[in-house]
Amino acid sequence: MEKRQFIKVNPADNVGIVIIPEGIKAGTKLSDSVTAVEHVPHGHKVALKDFSKNEEIIRYGEVIGYAREDIPKGSWISEDKVQLPEPPHLEELPIATKVPDPLPPLEGYTFLGYRNSDGTVGTKNLLGIMTSVQCVEGVVNIAVERIKRELLPKYPNVDGVVPINHHYGCGVAIDAPEAKVPKRILKNLATHPNFGGELLLVGLGCEKLVPEKYFPDVKKENTVILQSELGFELMVDSIVSKARQCLERLDKRVREVCPVSDLVVGVQCGGSDAFSGITANPAVGYAADLLVRAGATVLFSEVTEVRDGVHHLTARAINQEVGQKLIDEMAWYDNYLELGGVDRDANPTPGNKAGGLANVVEKSLGSIAKSGSSAIVDVLSPGEKVRKKGLIFAATPASDFVCGTCQLASGITLQVFTTGRGTPYGLSMVPVIKVASNSELTKKWKNLIDVDAGKIATGDATIEDVGWEIFRLILEIASGNKKAWADYWRIENALCLFNPAPIT
Amino acid sequence: MEKRQFIKVNPADNVGIVIIPEGIKAGTKLSDSVTAVEHVPHGHKVALKDFSKNEEIIRYGEVIGYAREDIPKGSWISEDKVQLPEPPHLEELPIATKVPDPLPPLEGYTFLGYRNSDGTVGTKNLLGIMTSVQCVEGVVNIAVERIKRELLPKYPNVDGVVPINHHYGCGVAIDAPEAKVPKRILKNLATHPNFGGELLLVGLGCEKLVPEKYFPDVKKENTVILQSELGFELMVDSIVSKARQCLERLDKRVREVCPVSDLVVGVQCGGSDAFSGITANPAVGYAADLLVRAGATVLFSEVTEVRDGVHHLTARAINQEVGQKLIDEMAWYDNYLELGGVDRDANPTPGNKAGGLANVVEKSLGSIAKSGSSAIVDVLSPGEKVRKKGLIFAATPASDFVCGTCQLASGITLQVFTTGRGTPYGLSMVPVIKVASNSELTKKWKNLIDVDAGKIATGDATIEDVGWEIFRLILEIASGNKKAWADYWRIENALCLFNPAPIT
């Protein structure tokens, strides 16, 4: 039998996705009735029928756009030939009309976590050092260097020191209606399960984000205010000295056996290509279902990437209230983009397009696959803390680090990140498992990609196989038995706060 | 004679500013006709007459607000007793009505700078490493550590390595109308005079901020794209190897004698108190006049801090066009704040208020003093490059690091920063001279404050004395003969990009 050259995701599709790494040459016979009439690149769409102008182009069984011109069978359907459809109208969405039945429970799996007094369970044991305003960042970074060099080696049970620098805190309209978003994110980051209730907060003394007001959960003895210190050296000494006390306490934390239901896992994608929606995202979706079956919490996000498929999500909402919350979050973002003079098609990147994703509809349908198949039990505004078990939509921007930061604030203790083009993404607060959508990337970046989902496209594994592989790896890495590559290399990207309010 | 207890800035003022560190006690005789009727804290206003409700409160010879209630002579005029006046209407401003005569030229002063082929002159010799997208930051930071440790010691003429990380580049609405602001800032930072035309740019490969499109001035051979590299270690090697080539070239730069007219100095304030407008800011204004007289370029900024005194600035605009540009920038910011549901009084911080600044009008009038007394010859939008010599208004937010980043993009090669409450502010790209508004701060932070302007309030120096001190220190530090404290300690705060457009 000849090697498979393209795949159809859904029987109703009238386009195929090219899976040959070098693309398909003009004249290649694709099936009994289809022959390529031009070169079609890897990951891109080939027309499986003759399209007349304005005819529906169907992928994932859904209309991803309309032909801008007549497109003969066997042609490359490039981005410029696809007219973007209207987004689903928020007033006419089906709510809770297709609530999936609960999935069968999955028992017998556990992990080793750090149990906290507030009931949460951490996957790392970290000293978090947060700034209340950017002015102190330069001093904090110098103190962090000293802590890493002089103190950390003495506390072997502590996994690391994580500075949480940000651009908020002053010079911002702190009472603006939307300022609630960055304030909530910072407040919730401070109590992240991996910090074990010992976050160290460094403030200046005259900032708008007054420590005692906005960080009510940070211990008073874990706060340093630089304006109270007599000069530079004593500022650094004071931070280092408080850090020592925190490290003493953190060093006593020990891992214990915990049920999978104590895990809070975020899923996200970045640098997607046309394979993301066929391989990596459905495999992560399968793992998400396994987690939900085992009682865990799973967050999926990225408003602009689900916006065009939101009718599938509202139908899966567990009840009217959750469905309405989802619609409200979409409406908020529609309005936010409109105020800035753009719409949701500002989302796809040149890399997405080069990778074969024509527009945000196609990207969206592939992105939603990460959520698996269970009912959506809750919806969170950006950075709100989780309050339920099961599958949750956490509304966030799609921007990788903004989404990551919001999910951290919501309380994820591990993230699964899918990528097609490749990104050396890391969040130092939690382990990030990187799943490649194609095997070329896995080969190229073998010391950055943790799971190869590309083997699904080539037929070397099923979605279920890779889903189980991801699930098992989550438990290993959450237990500290194994390191994700980003942690191995200590790739530490700064967090990025979502601030939809003005600065002053 | 008794020790002076308060000062009046302008003969028309009907309030005094308390200059006794411990404040004035109830019952203290302040003058023949005024006795304190309650405790008035340091830096705060004491009523020099009986105010009826709604009567004008005058400081700097200007109305800073209206009495919300009857206020007896000798009372503390705290923030809550002052009603904010309307901001000057932008339609009715005097333009170019009080253009100052050119100041007498000041000759005979030079500094030692690094002359670049584009005509600009640097004050430091730095290897700048810029990211085109946040995804690469974690890898870049690891490479920067290696460059600092392994390479920098071999190139003694190079002052340092400065990573320019930012949150822009992808996950943003790059074609939104206001996206021109962050794109312009990054493009202009890349050609900063202190980088000597050798900036190293690190991109991912699929980001929206496509390197060759948005950084036309960066040399092609100075660019590294991570998606072209085979894994983590080769990514780091590739950055380090390019850095070595840049360092070879940078190491050949030498300082030469340059006229003061080659300097571009930014002035800014942060953590202001009621003394800022009496001591530090007027002294910096005097130094600004000296710089302008010597032919240099001086930038002052911070839209929300000049908004309430803008009628003084439009009158000083050199012509109708410059005056109108100033008004357009104010209008842009008014609209930006209004879209976010706030107004300019979102500016003052709790620290400002504790320091005696009742509202943004009072803060504004003090802030404008930094600009000195010369004509305003040009107005720049946020991050636009300087194109004239003389005094320029560079429109920026007032937020310290956002303003600093915009001024750097505009091309400042040194900054003078005034503070009353105290902030350990540093910009690693250029030296920052910190001027304290009060001697208490200078005493407390003697290894962070470069100039004490507090001695003006106590009568131990004049504005002219401190102005000359600042001017001379600028030349010393710009020449590399002396280090500002922030550089001495290597206090390096991250830059903070102004992005008024939405993220996706």
HADDOCK unambig.tbl for C-alpha pairs under 7 A between the chains (distance, minus, plus):
assign (segid A and resid 135 and name CA) (segid B and resid 423 and name CA) 6.38 0.50 0.50
assign (segid A and resid 135 and name CA) (segid B and resid 424 and name CA) 6.53 0.50 0.50
assign (segid A and resid 135 and name CA) (segid B and resid 425 and name CA) 5.94 0.50 0.50
assign (segid A and resid 136 and name CA) (segid B and resid 424 and name CA) 6.60 0.50 0.50
assign (segid A and resid 137 and name CA) (segid B and resid 493 and name CA) 5.61 0.50 0.50
assign (segid A and resid 138 and name CA) (segid B and resid 491 and name CA) 4.69 0.50 0.50
assign (segid A and resid 138 and name CA) (segid B and resid 492 and name CA) 4.61 0.50 0.50
assign (segid A and resid 138 and name CA) (segid B and resid 493 and name CA) 4.50 0.50 0.50
assign (segid A and resid 139 and name CA) (segid B and resid 491 and name CA) 6.08 0.50 0.50
assign (segid A and resid 167 and name CA) (segid B and resid 496 and name CA) 6.69 0.50 0.50
assign (segid A and resid 170 and name CA) (segid B and resid 399 and name CA) 6.81 0.50 0.50
assign (segid A and resid 171 and name CA) (segid B and resid 347 and name CA) 6.71 0.50 0.50
assign (segid A and resid 171 and name CA) (segid B and resid 398 and name CA) 6.34 0.50 0.50
assign (segid A and resid 171 and name CA) (segid B and resid 399 and name CA) 3.94 0.50 0.50
assign (segid A and resid 171 and name CA) (segid B and resid 400 and name CA) 6.97 0.50 0.50
assign (segid A and resid 173 and name CA) (segid B and resid 346 and name CA) 5.23 0.50 0.50
assign (segid A and resid 173 and name CA) (segid B and resid 347 and name CA) 6.99 0.50 0.50
assign (segid A and resid 176 and name CA) (segid B and resid 340 and name CA) 6.48 0.50 0.50
assign (segid A and resid 176 and name CA) (segid B and resid 341 and name CA) 5.87 0.50 0.50
assign (segid A and resid 176 and name CA) (segid B and resid 342 and name CA) 5.75 0.50 0.50
assign (segid A and resid 177 and name CA) (segid B and resid 341 and name CA) 6.61 0.50 0.50
assign (segid A and resid 206 and name CA) (segid B and resid 271 and name CA) 6.82 0.50 0.50
assign (segid A and resid 206 and name CA) (segid B and resid 349 and name CA) 6.84 0.50 0.50
assign (segid A and resid 206 and name CA) (segid B and resid 350 and name CA) 5.92 0.50 0.50
assign (segid A and resid 206 and name CA) (segid B and resid 351 and name CA) 3.84 0.50 0.50
assign (segid A and resid 206 and name CA) (segid B and resid 421 and name CA) 6.96 0.50 0.50
assign (segid A and resid 207 and name CA) (segid B and resid 349 and name CA) 6.22 0.50 0.50
assign (segid A and resid 207 and name CA) (segid B and resid 350 and name CA) 6.56 0.50 0.50
assign (segid A and resid 207 and name CA) (segid B and resid 351 and name CA) 6.37 0.50 0.50
assign (segid A and resid 208 and name CA) (segid B and resid 349 and name CA) 5.40 0.50 0.50
assign (segid A and resid 208 and name CA) (segid B and resid 350 and name CA) 5.96 0.50 0.50
assign (segid A and resid 227 and name CA) (segid B and resid 422 and name CA) 6.70 0.50 0.50
assign (segid A and resid 230 and name CA) (segid B and resid 444 and name CA) 5.17 0.50 0.50
assign (segid A and resid 230 and name CA) (segid B and resid 445 and name CA) 5.77 0.50 0.50
assign (segid A and resid 231 and name CA) (segid B and resid 444 and name CA) 6.29 0.50 0.50
assign (segid A and resid 231 and name CA) (segid B and resid 445 and name CA) 4.28 0.50 0.50
assign (segid A and resid 231 and name CA) (segid B and resid 446 and name CA) 6.46 0.50 0.50
assign (segid A and resid 231 and name CA) (segid B and resid 447 and name CA) 5.94 0.50 0.50
assign (segid A and resid 231 and name CA) (segid B and resid 448 and name CA) 6.58 0.50 0.50
assign (segid A and resid 232 and name CA) (segid B and resid 447 and name CA) 6.48 0.50 0.50
assign (segid A and resid 232 and name CA) (segid B and resid 448 and name CA) 6.58 0.50 0.50
assign (segid A and resid 271 and name CA) (segid B and resid 206 and name CA) 6.81 0.50 0.50
assign (segid A and resid 304 and name CA) (segid B and resid 504 and name CA) 6.42 0.50 0.50
assign (segid A and resid 337 and name CA) (segid B and resid 502 and name CA) 6.04 0.50 0.50
assign (segid A and resid 340 and name CA) (segid B and resid 176 and name CA) 6.48 0.50 0.50
assign (segid A and resid 340 and name CA) (segid B and resid 501 and name CA) 5.59 0.50 0.50
assign (segid A and resid 340 and name CA) (segid B and resid 502 and name CA) 5.66 0.50 0.50
assign (segid A and resid 341 and name CA) (segid B and resid 176 and name CA) 5.88 0.50 0.50
assign (segid A and resid 341 and name CA) (segid B and resid 177 and name CA) 6.63 0.50 0.50
assign (segid A and resid 342 and name CA) (segid B and resid 176 and name CA) 5.76 0.50 0.50
assign (segid A and resid 346 and name CA) (segid B and resid 173 and name CA) 5.24 0.50 0.50
assign (segid A and resid 346 and name CA) (segid B and resid 504 and name CA) 6.95 0.50 0.50
assign (segid A and resid 347 and name CA) (segid B and resid 171 and name CA) 6.72 0.50 0.50
assign (segid A and resid 347 and name CA) (segid B and resid 504 and name CA) 5.74 0.50 0.50
assign (segid A and resid 349 and name CA) (segid B and resid 206 and name CA) 6.85 0.50 0.50
assign (segid A and resid 349 and name CA) (segid B and resid 207 and name CA) 6.20 0.50 0.50
assign (segid A and resid 349 and name CA) (segid B and resid 208 and name CA) 5.37 0.50 0.50
assign (segid A and resid 350 and name CA) (segid B and resid 206 and name CA) 5.90 0.50 0.50
assign (segid A and resid 350 and name CA) (segid B and resid 207 and name CA) 6.52 0.50 0.50
assign (segid A and resid 350 and name CA) (segid B and resid 208 and name CA) 5.91 0.50 0.50
assign (segid A and resid 351 and name CA) (segid B and resid 206 and name CA) 3.79 0.50 0.50
assign (segid A and resid 351 and name CA) (segid B and resid 207 and name CA) 6.31 0.50 0.50
assign (segid A and resid 397 and name CA) (segid B and resid 503 and name CA) 6.99 0.50 0.50
assign (segid A and resid 397 and name CA) (segid B and resid 504 and name CA) 5.39 0.50 0.50
assign (segid A and resid 398 and name CA) (segid B and resid 171 and name CA) 6.32 0.50 0.50
assign (segid A and resid 398 and name CA) (segid B and resid 504 and name CA) 5.71 0.50 0.50
assign (segid A and resid 399 and name CA) (segid B and resid 170 and name CA) 6.80 0.50 0.50
assign (segid A and resid 399 and name CA) (segid B and resid 171 and name CA) 3.91 0.50 0.50
assign (segid A and resid 399 and name CA) (segid B and resid 504 and name CA) 6.02 0.50 0.50
assign (segid A and resid 400 and name CA) (segid B and resid 171 and name CA) 6.96 0.50 0.50
assign (segid A and resid 421 and name CA) (segid B and resid 206 and name CA) 6.95 0.50 0.50
assign (segid A and resid 422 and name CA) (segid B and resid 227 and name CA) 6.67 0.50 0.50
assign (segid A and resid 423 and name CA) (segid B and resid 135 and name CA) 6.36 0.50 0.50
assign (segid A and resid 424 and name CA) (segid B and resid 135 and name CA) 6.53 0.50 0.50
assign (segid A and resid 424 and name CA) (segid B and resid 136 and name CA) 6.59 0.50 0.50
assign (segid A and resid 425 and name CA) (segid B and resid 135 and name CA) 5.94 0.50 0.50
assign (segid A and resid 444 and name CA) (segid B and resid 230 and name CA) 5.15 0.50 0.50
assign (segid A and resid 444 and name CA) (segid B and resid 231 and name CA) 6.28 0.50 0.50
assign (segid A and resid 445 and name CA) (segid B and resid 230 and name CA) 5.77 0.50 0.50
assign (segid A and resid 445 and name CA) (segid B and resid 231 and name CA) 4.29 0.50 0.50
assign (segid A and resid 446 and name CA) (segid B and resid 231 and name CA) 6.47 0.50 0.50
assign (segid A and resid 447 and name CA) (segid B and resid 231 and name CA) 5.95 0.50 0.50
assign (segid A and resid 447 and name CA) (segid B and resid 232 and name CA) 6.48 0.50 0.50
assign (segid A and resid 448 and name CA) (segid B and resid 231 and name CA) 6.60 0.50 0.50
assign (segid A and resid 448 and name CA) (segid B and resid 232 and name CA) 6.59 0.50 0.50
assign (segid A and resid 491 and name CA) (segid B and resid 138 and name CA) 4.68 0.50 0.50
assign (segid A and resid 491 and name CA) (segid B and resid 139 and name CA) 6.07 0.50 0.50
assign (segid A and resid 492 and name CA) (segid B and resid 138 and name CA) 4.59 0.50 0.50
assign (segid A and resid 493 and name CA) (segid B and resid 137 and name CA) 5.60 0.50 0.50
assign (segid A and resid 493 and name CA) (segid B and resid 138 and name CA) 4.49 0.50 0.50
assign (segid A and resid 496 and name CA) (segid B and resid 167 and name CA) 6.70 0.50 0.50
assign (segid A and resid 501 and name CA) (segid B and resid 340 and name CA) 5.60 0.50 0.50
assign (segid A and resid 502 and name CA) (segid B and resid 337 and name CA) 6.05 0.50 0.50
assign (segid A and resid 502 and name CA) (segid B and resid 340 and name CA) 5.65 0.50 0.50
assign (segid A and resid 504 and name CA) (segid B and resid 304 and name CA) 6.42 0.50 0.50
assign (segid A and resid 504 and name CA) (segid B and resid 346 and name CA) 6.93 0.50 0.50
assign (segid A and resid 504 and name CA) (segid B and resid 347 and name CA) 5.76 0.50 0.50
assign (segid A and resid 504 and name CA) (segid B and resid 397 and name CA) 5.40 0.50 0.50
assign (segid A and resid 504 and name CA) (segid B and resid 398 and name CA) 5.72 0.50 0.50
assign (segid A and resid 504 and name CA) (segid B and resid 399 and name CA) 6.01 0.50 0.50
